[in-house]
């Protein structure tokens, strides 16, 4: 156990600035399995957009479902105005066989699913079956008979009732063997499928109900739509009737961009969560005019061309999207449209002027960098035209010259130094911002941040990278962002669901391999949805009532990081405790955030200056018996935030903090009734 530490809070000196709730924002990107993990559709290749993965010409994740020796499969052009392709199946009557397609899936239950099929058929085919079965036992979980009444393309809709949850189900769409026979001829026995989807009725804005509720609990403040894919994304391809939206290759991450989550769906997602949307425009392969049209689509009246288009698509009222970002990591070679700082600054001026013409009230963010030569150039040439400069801060042990063979304790200490790096980059950037009156108004937005145990080239987003230690690092980083909240107004944790870094919300046991794209593990629990330890941190912090920050000092032990490389920050004698404090708007409640970065217990004594605290406070704690512990599909609640009442005098006399743990302590004034905002 470490020697006693002492924390002193001067409750008489609240900051003049307020802490922006957008500091606790989140980030969605069409990256790897983010969208398919977030959206409620259990089937993939719903529009038969993928190439066949076997010798049989059946699209992507589908496979042939037939016992006919002569059943024929082919891919054709889709229905009129639809994207993707059509799956053609020809059944020979002489085979007296069943024939169709099937796909492995995980289904919730008991649950009703809306089935949507776009099909056409030879005139002698009278009906098809949609069936879900347990792959292990062949137990039928649900059946739907769809009457086929047209040789031309037609959309069919029905309700499929699934009797129970099944993690290893198969969905089959087929003509049964019991179908009336016909004489095989040139145009007989053919079924064309243009679209097949299932959607559970408990979805909310096409998103999994569980994901919505877990995200709602995060109290995000702001939700960012951006990422590497946005620099090759054309927004007009993601609006209008969804089946008519083009299938777009995801140039950043491979696979297909989700046409099921475009602008209107993103806005509905934000409205459902009551959060502010932040949209990043395509400045890599797009134009200023395209960005301005996107703004008009979101914010224009129905009297404008794009506003009228939005109304036609079902939303006559403007969306009032205020925050718009120009450029996502355009300094990186991996980014479509990557360029020099000079080129980006010129581009920013063009985009800013054109976007402001579309809506003068918008707030503009522009791509910054932790390397200050970039920021100096961008600010010098374009600083007068923007309101925020962005930073992306991913912290891993690569910069320390460490690798997976480095002792775990040294790797943990490297991760725990995260806030020192954040402080360094914020201070450097703010010095550049304040160096010229032309751009002193600019604030900072940290629009992507996360811990990153491995270097980029081998990152897999596996659950065992989302440890309690990672949560400690992310919590300490949030403390630094709160300390700098006079300059840092926006924060976006990366990612929300699964994705490249394996998001704070985890759906099943998918992971995203940097080289191979989307790949699913198999634990037998693909329906399990849970939060990482960092999810617990983000939820805890965002739901605290802090309006102003308070001066706080911590006298405590220290630790050092044994780096194998020269680093831009000093890594000797780092404080064991990372501490920040705040108060609510009327000063009646004090909130203390304490992260014990040490690998040992630390007893602390608390001195609340100029604040007569009530006898009891509320303590929130995120801890476990090892910094390597995780949540997983097998133990989704292994690490959870706990809440309990504590006596104020216990903290004043000395309270023992567990190693590698996060604490939030709230005290009300003695004359105030105790209120407990939800975690």
C-alpha positions as CSV (number, residue, x, y, z in Angstrom):
1,X,0.0,0.0,0.0
2,X,1.2,3.5,-0.9
3,X,1.5,6.2,1.8
4,X,-1.4,8.5,2.5
5,X,-2.4,10.9,-0.3
6,X,-4.2,14.2,0.3
7,X,-6.7,15.9,-2.1
8,X,-7.6,19.6,-1.5
9,X,-10.5,21.3,-3.3
10,X,-11.0,25.0,-3.1
11,X,-14.8,25.2,-3.4
12,X,-14.8,29.0,-3.3
13,X,-13.2,29.5,-6.7
14,X,-15.4,28.0,-9.4
15,X,-14.2,28.6,-13.0
16,X,-15.8,31.4,-15.1
17,X,-16.1,29.1,-18.1
18,X,-18.7,26.3,-18.1
19,X,-18.0,22.7,-19.1
20,X,-19.6,21.9,-22.4
21,X,-21.7,18.8,-22.4
22,X,-20.4,18.1,-26.0
23,X,-17.2,17.1,-24.3
24,X,-18.8,13.7,-23.6
25,X,-19.7,13.0,-27.2
26,X,-19.5,9.9,-29.3
27,X,-18.6,8.8,-32.9
28,X,-20.1,6.6,-35.5
29,X,-18.4,5.6,-38.7
30,X,-19.1,3.1,-41.4
31,X,-16.0,1.1,-40.5
32,X,-15.6,-2.7,-40.5
33,X,-18.6,-4.2,-38.6
34,X,-19.8,-0.9,-36.9
35,X,-22.9,-0.6,-38.9
36,X,-24.0,-4.2,-39.1
37,X,-23.4,-4.5,-35.3
38,X,-25.4,-1.3,-34.6
39,X,-28.3,-1.8,-37.1
40,X,-31.1,-4.2,-36.3
41,X,-31.1,-6.2,-39.5
42,X,-29.9,-9.7,-38.8
43,X,-29.2,-10.6,-42.5
44,X,-26.3,-9.5,-44.7
45,X,-26.2,-9.0,-48.5
46,X,-29.9,-8.1,-48.4
47,X,-29.6,-6.7,-51.9
48,X,-27.4,-9.4,-53.2
49,X,-24.6,-6.9,-53.6
50,X,-21.6,-9.2,-52.9
51,X,-19.8,-11.6,-55.2
52,X,-20.4,-15.3,-54.9
53,X,-18.1,-17.0,-52.4
54,X,-18.5,-20.5,-53.8
55,X,-18.8,-22.2,-57.2
56,X,-22.5,-21.7,-57.1
57,X,-23.6,-18.3,-58.2
58,X,-25.2,-17.2,-54.9
59,X,-24.5,-13.8,-53.5
60,X,-22.1,-13.3,-50.6
61,X,-23.4,-14.5,-47.3
62,X,-26.2,-16.5,-48.8
63,X,-25.9,-20.1,-49.9
64,X,-27.9,-22.5,-52.0
65,X,-30.8,-24.2,-50.2
66,X,-32.0,-27.1,-52.4
67,X,-32.1,-30.8,-52.8
68,X,-32.5,-30.6,-56.6
69,X,-29.8,-32.1,-58.8
70,X,-30.5,-29.6,-61.5
71,X,-31.4,-26.4,-59.7
72,X,-29.7,-23.4,-61.3
73,X,-28.4,-20.2,-59.7
74,X,-27.4,-16.9,-61.4
75,X,-26.8,-13.3,-60.6
76,X,-28.7,-10.7,-62.7
77,X,-29.4,-7.0,-62.8
78,X,-31.7,-5.7,-60.1
79,X,-35.3,-4.5,-60.3
80,X,-36.0,-1.2,-62.0
81,X,-34.3,1.7,-60.0
82,X,-33.0,-0.7,-57.4
83,X,-29.3,-1.2,-56.6
84,X,-27.4,-4.4,-55.9
85,X,-28.3,-7.4,-58.0
86,X,-31.1,-9.9,-58.3
87,X,-30.6,-13.6,-57.4
88,X,-32.2,-15.9,-60.0
89,X,-33.1,-19.5,-59.0
90,X,-34.5,-22.0,-61.5
91,X,-36.2,-25.1,-60.3
92,X,-36.8,-28.0,-62.6
93,X,-40.1,-29.7,-61.9
94,X,-38.7,-33.1,-62.8
95,X,-36.5,-32.9,-59.7
96,X,-39.6,-32.6,-57.5
97,X,-37.3,-30.6,-55.2
98,X,-37.3,-27.6,-52.9
99,X,-35.1,-24.7,-53.9
100,X,-34.1,-21.3,-52.7
101,X,-31.4,-19.6,-50.7
102,X,-30.5,-19.5,-47.0
103,X,-28.2,-17.6,-44.6
104,X,-26.9,-18.3,-41.2
105,X,-28.0,-15.7,-38.6
106,X,-28.6,-15.0,-35.0
107,X,-32.2,-14.3,-34.1
108,X,-33.8,-12.7,-31.1
109,X,-36.9,-14.3,-29.6
110,X,-39.6,-14.5,-28.8
111,X,-39.8,-11.7,-31.3
112,X,-41.8,-10.7,-34.4
113,X,-39.8,-9.7,-37.4
114,X,-41.1,-7.7,-40.4
115,X,-40.1,-9.6,-43.5
116,X,-39.6,-7.5,-46.7
117,X,-39.1,-9.2,-50.0
118,X,-38.9,-7.8,-53.6
119,X,-39.5,-10.7,-56.0
120,X,-40.8,-11.8,-59.3
121,X,-41.7,-15.4,-60.4
122,X,-42.7,-17.6,-63.3
123,X,-46.5,-17.6,-63.5
124,X,-46.8,-21.2,-62.2
125,X,-45.0,-20.5,-59.0
126,X,-47.8,-19.6,-56.5
127,X,-46.0,-19.0,-53.2
128,X,-42.7,-19.2,-51.4
129,X,-41.8,-19.9,-47.8
130,X,-39.7,-17.8,-45.4
131,X,-38.5,-20.1,-42.6
132,X,-36.2,-19.9,-39.6
133,X,-34.7,-23.0,-38.1
134,X,-32.2,-23.9,-35.5
135,X,-29.1,-25.1,-37.4
136,X,-28.2,-27.6,-34.7
137,X,-31.6,-29.3,-34.3
138,X,-33.6,-28.3,-37.4
139,X,-36.3,-27.1,-35.0
140,X,-38.6,-24.7,-36.9
141,X,-38.5,-21.4,-35.1
142,X,-41.0,-19.6,-37.4
143,X,-42.6,-19.8,-40.8
144,X,-44.2,-17.3,-43.2
145,X,-46.0,-18.2,-46.4
146,X,-45.8,-15.5,-49.1
147,X,-48.3,-15.6,-51.9
148,X,-46.7,-14.8,-55.3
149,X,-49.1,-12.9,-57.5
150,X,-47.1,-11.3,-60.2
151,X,-44.7,-12.1,-62.9
152,X,-43.4,-8.5,-62.6
153,X,-41.4,-7.1,-59.7
154,X,-43.4,-6.6,-56.6
155,X,-42.7,-5.9,-53.0
156,X,-44.1,-8.3,-50.4
157,X,-44.3,-7.7,-46.7
158,X,-45.2,-10.0,-43.8
159,X,-44.7,-10.9,-40.2
160,X,-42.4,-13.7,-39.1
161,X,-42.8,-14.8,-35.4
162,X,-39.7,-16.3,-33.9
163,X,-40.6,-18.5,-31.0
164,X,-37.3,-18.2,-29.0
165,X,-33.9,-16.7,-29.3
166,X,-31.4,-18.7,-31.4
167,X,-27.8,-17.7,-31.7
168,X,-27.2,-20.2,-34.5
169,X,-30.2,-20.0,-36.8
170,X,-30.7,-20.3,-40.5
171,X,-33.1,-18.2,-42.5
172,X,-34.4,-19.8,-45.6
173,X,-36.3,-18.3,-48.5
174,X,-37.5,-21.1,-50.9
175,X,-40.1,-22.7,-53.1
176,X,-41.1,-25.9,-51.2
177,X,-41.1,-29.4,-52.7
178,X,-44.9,-29.6,-52.1
179,X,-45.5,-26.8,-54.6
180,X,-47.8,-27.9,-57.5
181,X,-45.8,-29.3,-60.4
182,X,-45.4,-27.8,-63.9
183,X,-44.0,-28.9,-67.2
184,X,-40.4,-27.8,-67.5
185,X,-40.1,-25.4,-70.4
186,X,-38.1,-22.4,-71.5
187,X,-39.7,-19.9,-69.0
188,X,-40.8,-22.1,-66.1
189,X,-39.8,-22.6,-62.5
190,X,-37.9,-19.3,-62.1
191,X,-37.8,-17.2,-59.0
192,X,-36.0,-13.8,-58.9
193,X,-35.2,-12.2,-55.5
194,X,-34.1,-8.5,-55.5
195,X,-34.2,-7.9,-51.8
196,X,-34.7,-10.0,-48.6
197,X,-34.7,-8.4,-45.2
198,X,-35.8,-9.1,-41.6
199,X,-36.3,-6.4,-39.1
200,X,-37.2,-7.0,-35.4
201,X,-40.3,-4.9,-34.5
202,X,-38.5,-3.6,-31.4
203,X,-35.9,-1.7,-33.5
204,X,-35.7,2.0,-32.9
205,X,-34.8,4.1,-36.1
206,X,-33.5,0.8,-37.6
207,X,-31.0,0.5,-34.8
208,X,-30.9,-2.4,-32.3
209,X,-33.2,-1.6,-29.4
210,X,-30.4,-2.6,-26.9
211,X,-27.9,-0.4,-28.6
212,X,-30.2,2.6,-28.5
213,X,-30.9,2.1,-24.8
214,X,-27.2,1.7,-23.9
215,X,-26.3,4.7,-26.0
216,X,-29.1,6.7,-24.4
217,X,-27.6,5.9,-21.0
218,X,-24.3,7.5,-22.2
219,X,-25.9,10.9,-22.3
220,X,-23.7,11.7,-25.2
221,X,-24.4,15.4,-25.8
222,X,-23.1,15.2,-29.3
223,X,-22.8,12.4,-32.0
224,X,-20.3,12.7,-34.8
225,X,-20.7,11.2,-38.3
226,X,-17.3,11.0,-39.8
227,X,-14.1,8.9,-40.2
228,X,-11.9,7.8,-43.0
229,X,-14.8,6.6,-45.2
230,X,-16.3,10.1,-45.3
231,X,-13.6,11.4,-47.7
232,X,-14.9,9.2,-50.4
233,X,-18.6,9.4,-49.4
234,X,-21.2,11.2,-51.5
235,X,-24.1,12.1,-49.2
236,X,-26.7,12.1,-52.0
237,X,-26.2,8.4,-52.4
238,X,-27.5,7.9,-48.9
239,X,-30.9,9.5,-49.2
240,X,-34.3,8.6,-50.7
241,X,-35.9,5.2,-50.9
242,X,-33.4,2.9,-49.5
243,X,-33.7,0.2,-52.2
244,X,-33.0,2.8,-54.8
245,X,-29.8,4.0,-53.1
246,X,-26.7,2.9,-55.0
247,X,-24.3,0.3,-53.5
248,X,-21.1,2.1,-52.8
249,X,-17.7,0.4,-52.2
250,X,-16.2,1.6,-48.9
251,X,-12.9,2.9,-50.2
252,X,-11.4,3.4,-46.7
253,X,-12.2,0.1,-45.1
254,X,-13.3,-2.3,-47.9
255,X,-16.7,-4.0,-48.3
256,X,-19.8,-2.0,-48.9
257,X,-20.8,1.3,-47.4
258,X,-24.1,0.9,-45.6
259,X,-26.9,2.4,-47.7
260,X,-29.3,1.7,-44.8
261,X,-27.7,4.5,-42.6
262,X,-27.6,7.7,-44.5
263,X,-28.3,11.3,-43.5
264,X,-32.0,10.9,-42.6
265,X,-31.3,7.8,-40.5
266,X,-28.4,9.5,-38.7
267,X,-30.5,12.5,-37.8
268,X,-33.3,10.2,-36.6
269,X,-30.7,8.4,-34.5
270,X,-29.6,11.7,-33.0
271,X,-33.1,12.9,-32.4
272,X,-34.0,9.7,-30.6
273,X,-31.0,10.1,-28.3
274,X,-31.6,13.9,-28.0
275,X,-28.0,14.7,-28.9
276,X,-26.5,17.3,-31.2
277,X,-25.4,16.0,-34.6
278,X,-21.9,16.8,-35.9
279,X,-21.4,15.9,-39.6
280,X,-18.0,15.8,-41.4
281,X,-18.2,16.6,-45.1
282,X,-16.3,15.0,-47.9
283,X,-13.4,17.3,-48.8
284,X,-11.2,14.5,-50.1
285,X,-13.1,13.6,-53.3
286,X,-16.0,16.0,-52.9
287,X,-16.5,19.7,-53.7
288,X,-17.5,22.8,-51.7
289,X,-20.8,22.8,-53.7
290,X,-21.5,19.3,-52.7
291,X,-21.0,20.1,-49.0
292,X,-23.2,23.2,-49.3
293,X,-26.0,21.1,-50.8
294,X,-25.7,18.7,-47.9
295,X,-26.1,21.6,-45.5
296,X,-29.1,22.8,-47.5
297,X,-30.6,19.3,-47.4
298,X,-30.3,19.3,-43.6
299,X,-31.2,23.0,-42.9
300,X,-32.9,24.5,-45.8
301,X,-36.6,25.4,-46.0
302,X,-38.9,23.5,-48.3
303,X,-38.6,26.5,-50.7
304,X,-35.0,25.5,-51.4
305,X,-34.1,22.7,-53.9
306,X,-32.4,20.5,-51.3
307,X,-35.0,21.3,-48.6
308,X,-37.7,20.3,-51.0
309,X,-35.9,17.0,-51.6
310,X,-35.7,16.4,-47.9
311,X,-39.4,17.0,-47.6
312,X,-40.0,14.6,-50.5
313,X,-38.0,12.0,-48.5
314,X,-40.4,12.4,-45.5
315,X,-38.9,15.3,-43.4
316,X,-40.5,18.7,-44.2
317,X,-39.1,20.3,-41.1
318,X,-35.4,21.3,-41.3
319,X,-32.9,19.3,-39.2
320,X,-31.0,22.4,-38.0
321,X,-27.6,20.7,-38.0
322,X,-25.3,23.4,-36.6
323,X,-21.9,21.7,-36.4
324,X,-20.0,20.8,-39.6
325,X,-16.5,19.5,-39.9
326,X,-14.1,20.0,-42.8
327,X,-11.6,17.2,-43.3
328,X,-10.8,14.0,-41.5
329,X,-7.1,13.2,-41.0
330,X,-6.3,14.6,-44.4
331,X,-2.7,14.8,-43.3
332,X,-2.6,11.0,-43.4
333,X,-1.6,8.9,-46.5
334,X,-4.4,6.5,-45.8
335,X,-7.0,9.3,-46.4
336,X,-8.6,9.8,-49.7
337,X,-7.6,13.3,-50.8
338,X,-4.6,13.5,-48.5
339,X,-2.7,16.7,-49.0
340,X,-0.2,19.2,-47.6
341,X,-1.2,21.7,-44.9
342,X,-1.1,24.5,-47.5
343,X,-3.4,22.7,-49.9
344,X,-5.8,21.8,-47.0
345,X,-5.9,25.4,-45.8
346,X,-6.8,26.6,-49.3
347,X,-9.4,23.9,-49.5
348,X,-10.8,24.9,-46.1
349,X,-11.2,28.5,-47.2
350,X,-13.2,27.4,-50.3
351,X,-15.3,25.0,-48.3
352,X,-16.0,27.4,-45.5
353,X,-17.1,30.3,-47.7
354,X,-19.4,28.0,-49.8
355,X,-20.8,26.2,-46.7
356,X,-21.5,29.5,-44.9
357,X,-23.4,30.8,-48.0
358,X,-25.7,27.8,-47.6
359,X,-26.2,28.6,-43.9
360,X,-24.4,31.5,-42.2
361,X,-25.3,30.2,-38.7
362,X,-23.3,27.0,-38.9
363,X,-20.2,26.3,-36.7
364,X,-17.2,25.0,-38.6
365,X,-14.5,22.6,-37.5
366,X,-11.4,22.0,-39.5
367,X,-8.9,19.2,-39.5
368,X,-6.0,19.8,-37.1
369,X,-3.0,17.6,-36.2
370,X,-0.9,16.9,-33.1
371,X,2.1,18.0,-35.3
372,X,2.2,21.8,-34.9
373,X,3.7,22.6,-38.3
374,X,0.4,21.5,-39.8
375,X,-1.7,23.6,-37.4
376,X,0.5,26.7,-37.9
377,X,-0.1,26.6,-41.6
378,X,-3.8,25.9,-41.5
379,X,-4.4,28.6,-38.9
380,X,-2.3,31.2,-40.7
381,X,-4.2,30.7,-44.0
382,X,-7.7,29.6,-42.9
383,X,-8.0,30.4,-39.2
384,X,-10.3,33.3,-39.7
385,X,-12.8,31.1,-41.4
386,X,-13.2,28.4,-38.7
387,X,-14.5,28.1,-35.2
388,X,-12.7,24.9,-34.1
389,X,-9.5,23.0,-34.8
390,X,-9.7,19.2,-34.4
391,X,-7.3,16.8,-32.8
392,X,-7.3,13.0,-33.0
393,X,-5.6,11.4,-30.0
394,X,-5.0,7.6,-30.0
395,X,-2.7,6.4,-27.3
396,X,-0.8,3.1,-27.5
397,X,2.5,1.7,-26.4
398,X,4.1,1.8,-29.9
399,X,5.5,5.3,-29.2
400,X,7.3,3.9,-26.2
401,X,9.1,1.3,-28.2
402,X,7.1,-1.4,-26.5
403,X,5.5,-4.6,-28.0
404,X,3.4,-7.5,-26.7
405,X,6.5,-9.0,-25.2
406,X,7.1,-6.0,-22.9
407,X,6.2,-6.8,-19.3
408,X,2.5,-6.2,-18.7
409,X,3.2,-3.8,-15.8
410,X,5.4,-1.5,-18.0
411,X,2.7,-1.6,-20.8
412,X,0.0,-0.6,-18.3
413,X,2.1,2.3,-16.9
414,X,2.6,3.5,-20.5
415,X,-1.1,3.5,-21.1
416,X,-1.8,5.2,-17.8
417,X,0.4,8.2,-18.9
418,X,-2.3,9.1,-21.5
419,X,-3.3,12.4,-19.9
420,X,0.3,13.7,-20.0
421,X,0.3,13.2,-23.8
422,X,-3.1,14.9,-24.2
423,X,-2.0,17.8,-22.0
424,X,1.1,18.2,-24.1
425,X,-0.7,18.3,-27.4
426,X,-3.5,20.6,-26.1
427,X,-0.9,23.1,-24.7
428,X,1.1,23.1,-27.9
429,X,-1.9,23.6,-30.1
430,X,-3.4,26.3,-27.9
431,X,0.0,28.2,-28.0
432,X,-0.2,28.1,-31.8
433,X,-3.9,29.3,-31.7
434,X,-3.1,32.2,-29.4
435,X,0.0,33.3,-31.4
436,X,-2.0,35.5,-33.7
437,X,-5.0,37.6,-33.0
438,X,-6.5,36.5,-36.4
439,X,-7.3,33.0,-35.0
440,X,-7.3,33.5,-31.2
441,X,-11.1,32.8,-31.2
442,X,-10.5,29.2,-32.3
443,X,-11.3,26.4,-29.8
444,X,-10.4,22.7,-29.8
445,X,-12.5,19.7,-30.6
446,X,-10.9,16.3,-29.9
447,X,-13.1,14.5,-32.4
448,X,-11.5,11.1,-31.9
449,X,-9.7,9.5,-29.0
450,X,-9.2,6.1,-27.4
451,X,-6.6,3.9,-26.0
452,X,-4.8,1.7,-28.4
453,X,-2.8,-1.2,-27.0
454,X,-1.2,-2.2,-30.3
455,X,0.3,-0.2,-33.2
456,X,-2.2,0.5,-36.0
457,X,-0.8,-2.2,-38.3
458,X,-1.9,-5.1,-36.1
459,X,-4.9,-3.6,-34.3
460,X,-7.7,-6.2,-34.1
461,X,-10.3,-4.6,-31.7
462,X,-10.5,-7.8,-29.7
463,X,-12.4,-7.7,-26.4
464,X,-9.2,-8.5,-24.4
465,X,-7.8,-5.1,-25.4
466,X,-10.7,-3.3,-23.6
467,X,-9.4,-3.8,-20.1
468,X,-9.9,-2.1,-16.8
469,X,-6.4,-0.6,-17.5
470,X,-7.7,0.9,-20.7
471,X,-10.7,2.4,-18.8
472,X,-8.2,3.9,-16.3
473,X,-6.3,5.5,-19.2
474,X,-9.5,6.8,-20.8
475,X,-10.8,8.2,-17.5
476,X,-7.6,10.0,-16.8
477,X,-7.7,11.4,-20.3
478,X,-11.2,12.7,-19.7
479,X,-10.0,14.3,-16.5
480,X,-7.4,16.2,-18.6
481,X,-10.1,17.2,-21.1
482,X,-12.2,18.6,-18.3
483,X,-9.2,20.5,-16.9
484,X,-8.8,22.0,-20.3
485,X,-12.5,22.6,-20.8
486,X,-12.0,26.4,-21.3
487,X,-10.4,25.5,-24.6
488,X,-11.7,22.0,-25.3
489,X,-15.4,22.0,-26.0
490,X,-16.0,18.8,-28.0
491,X,-14.9,15.2,-27.4
492,X,-15.8,12.2,-29.5
493,X,-14.9,8.8,-28.1
494,X,-14.0,6.3,-30.9
495,X,-16.0,4.1,-31.6
496,X,-19.6,3.8,-30.4
497,X,-20.3,0.2,-31.5
498,X,-17.7,-2.5,-32.4
499,X,-15.7,-1.1,-35.4
500,X,-12.0,-0.8,-35.7
501,X,-11.2,-0.1,-32.1
502,X,-14.0,-2.3,-30.9
503,X,-16.3,0.4,-29.6
504,X,-17.4,1.0,-26.0
505,X,-20.6,-0.9,-26.8
506,X,-19.9,-4.5,-27.9
507,X,-22.3,-6.6,-30.0
508,X,-21.5,-10.3,-29.8
509,X,-17.9,-11.4,-30.4
510,X,-17.1,-9.7,-33.8
511,X,-13.8,-8.1,-34.2
512,X,-12.2,-6.0,-37.0
513,X,-8.9,-7.1,-38.4
514,X,-6.8,-4.3,-39.9
515,X,-5.9,-6.4,-42.9
516,X,-8.7,-8.8,-43.4
517,X,-11.8,-6.6,-42.8
518,X,-14.9,-7.9,-41.0
519,X,-14.5,-11.2,-39.4
520,X,-16.7,-12.9,-36.8
521,X,-15.5,-15.0,-34.0
522,X,-17.9,-17.7,-32.6
523,X,-18.5,-17.9,-28.9
524,X,-22.1,-19.0,-29.1
525,X,-23.2,-15.6,-27.8
526,X,-23.6,-13.4,-30.8
527,X,-26.8,-11.8,-29.4
528,X,-25.1,-10.6,-26.2
529,X,-24.7,-6.8,-26.1
530,X,-22.6,-5.3,-23.3
531,X,-20.4,-2.3,-22.4
532,X,-16.6,-2.4,-21.9
533,X,-15.1,-1.0,-18.7
534,X,-14.6,2.3,-20.7
535,X,-18.3,2.3,-21.4
536,X,-18.9,2.4,-17.6
537,X,-16.5,5.3,-17.4
538,X,-18.1,7.3,-20.2
539,X,-21.6,6.7,-18.8
540,X,-20.5,7.7,-15.3
541,X,-18.7,10.9,-16.3
542,X,-21.4,12.2,-18.8
543,X,-24.2,11.9,-16.2
544,X,-22.5,14.0,-13.5
545,X,-23.8,17.5,-12.9
546,X,-20.6,19.6,-13.4
547,X,-21.1,23.1,-14.7
548,X,-17.8,24.7,-13.5
549,X,-14.5,23.2,-12.5
550,X,-12.8,23.8,-9.2
551,X,-9.1,24.2,-8.3
552,X,-7.8,20.9,-6.9
553,X,-4.4,19.7,-5.6
554,X,-3.3,16.2,-5.0
555,X,-0.3,15.2,-2.9
556,X,0.5,11.6,-3.7
557,X,3.1,9.1,-4.7
558,X,4.5,8.8,-8.2
559,X,5.4,6.3,-10.9
560,X,7.6,6.3,-14.0
561,X,7.3,4.9,-17.5
562,X,10.4,3.0,-18.8
563,X,10.3,4.1,-22.4
564,X,12.6,2.5,-25.0
565,X,12.2,5.6,-27.2
566,X,12.6,9.3,-26.7
567,X,9.2,10.8,-26.0
568,X,7.9,14.4,-26.2
569,X,6.7,14.3,-22.6
570,X,8.5,13.7,-19.4
571,X,7.7,10.3,-18.0
572,X,9.4,10.4,-14.6
573,X,7.5,11.0,-11.4
574,X,4.0,11.0,-12.8
575,X,1.4,11.3,-10.0
576,X,-0.4,8.1,-9.0
577,X,-3.7,10.0,-8.8
578,X,-5.3,11.9,-11.6
579,X,-7.8,14.3,-10.1
580,X,-10.3,16.9,-11.3
581,X,-13.2,18.5,-9.5
582,X,-16.3,20.5,-10.4
583,X,-19.5,22.0,-9.2
584,X,-23.1,22.3,-10.4
585,X,-24.6,25.6,-11.6
586,X,-25.6,26.9,-8.2
587,X,-22.6,25.6,-6.3
588,X,-24.7,23.3,-4.1
589,X,-22.9,20.1,-5.2
590,X,-19.3,19.2,-5.5
591,X,-18.1,16.3,-7.7
592,X,-14.7,14.8,-7.5
593,X,-13.2,12.6,-10.1
594,X,-10.2,10.4,-9.0
595,X,-8.3,7.9,-11.1
596,X,-5.9,5.7,-9.2
597,X,-3.3,5.0,-11.8
598,X,-1.1,3.1,-9.3
599,X,-0.9,-0.7,-9.2
600,X,-1.1,-0.4,-5.4
601,X,-3.8,0.7,-3.0
602,X,-3.7,4.4,-2.1
603,X,-5.3,5.8,1.1
604,X,-6.5,9.4,0.6
605,X,-7.6,12.2,2.8
606,X,-10.0,14.8,1.4
607,X,-10.1,18.5,2.3
608,X,-13.2,20.3,1.1
609,X,-12.3,24.0,1.5
610,X,-15.1,26.6,1.8
611,X,-17.8,23.9,1.5
612,X,-19.9,22.6,4.4
613,X,-20.7,19.1,3.1
614,X,-23.6,17.0,4.2
615,X,-22.9,14.0,6.4
616,X,-23.1,11.5,3.5
617,X,-22.0,11.6,-0.1
618,X,-22.4,9.3,-3.0
619,X,-19.5,7.2,-4.2
620,X,-19.3,5.6,-7.7
621,X,-16.6,3.1,-8.2
622,X,-15.2,1.1,-11.2
623,X,-12.8,-1.5,-10.1
624,X,-11.7,-5.1,-10.3
625,X,-8.9,-7.3,-8.9
626,X,-6.7,-6.9,-11.9
627,X,-6.1,-4.1,-14.5
628,X,-6.2,-6.8,-17.2
629,X,-9.7,-7.8,-16.4
630,X,-12.4,-7.3,-19.1
631,X,-16.1,-7.7,-19.9
632,X,-16.9,-10.2,-22.5
633,X,-19.9,-12.2,-23.9
634,X,-19.1,-14.8,-21.2
635,X,-19.0,-12.2,-18.4
636,X,-20.7,-9.0,-19.7
637,X,-21.1,-7.5,-16.3
638,X,-17.8,-8.5,-14.8
639,X,-16.7,-4.9,-14.4
640,X,-19.6,-2.5,-13.6
641,X,-19.9,0.9,-11.9
642,X,-21.3,0.5,-8.4
643,X,-23.0,3.2,-6.3
644,X,-23.2,3.5,-2.6
645,X,-23.5,6.1,0.2
646,X,-20.3,7.0,2.1
647,X,-19.8,9.1,5.2
648,X,-18.0,12.4,4.5
649,X,-15.8,12.0,7.6
650,X,-14.5,8.7,6.2
651,X,-13.1,10.5,3.2
652,X,-11.8,13.3,5.4
653,X,-10.0,10.8,7.7
654,X,-8.7,8.5,5.0
655,X,-10.3,6.3,2.4
656,X,-8.5,3.5,0.6
657,X,-8.6,3.4,-3.2
658,X,-8.1,0.1,-5.0
659,X,-5.3,-0.2,-7.6
660,X,-6.1,0.7,-11.2
661,X,-9.6,2.1,-10.4
662,X,-11.9,5.0,-11.1
663,X,-13.9,6.9,-8.5
664,X,-16.4,9.7,-8.6
665,X,-17.5,11.3,-5.3
666,X,-20.4,13.7,-5.0
667,X,-21.2,15.8,-1.9
668,X,-24.1,18.1,-1.4
669,X,-24.2,21.1,1.0
670,X,-25.3,20.2,4.5
671,X,-28.5,22.3,4.1
672,X,-29.4,20.7,0.7
673,X,-31.6,17.7,0.2
674,X,-29.5,14.9,-1.4
675,X,-30.1,14.5,-5.1
676,X,-28.7,11.6,-7.1
677,X,-28.5,12.1,-10.8
678,X,-28.7,8.8,-12.6
679,X,-25.4,7.0,-13.4
